Amino acid sequence: MSISLTEKAAKHVNRNLTKRGKGIGLRLGVRTTGCSGLAYELEYVDEALPEDQVFESQGIKVYVDPKSLPYLDGTELDFAREGLNEGFKFQNPNVKDECGCGESFRV
């Protein structure tokens, strides 16, 4: 099982944790929603939960709940700027299909 970040994603997370003045890492999960069934959830973590699986990549700790892990195993997070837009990009080998708007996916 693995979750990883590119160098750009790690720099972005580290910069935001520094701005916040607190936090121990990034939480990655999935929730049921959208056209295709699942959507990614991201939030900064101030305190780990006992059931969290913890991965470290590029010096950043990524926390994943056990229910989300099967959908996320092998995912790499990247951070990209395209014109005026910026955001995380998910390279998830488990995805079988994505909705047209890119907000949800199916495994």
Secondary structure, DSSP 8 states (H G I E B T S, - for coil): --EEE-HHHHHHHHHHHHHHT--SEEEEEEEEETTTEEEEEEEEESS--TT-EEEEETTEEEEE-TTTHHHHTTEEEEEEEETTEEEEEEE-TT--EE-TTSS-EE-
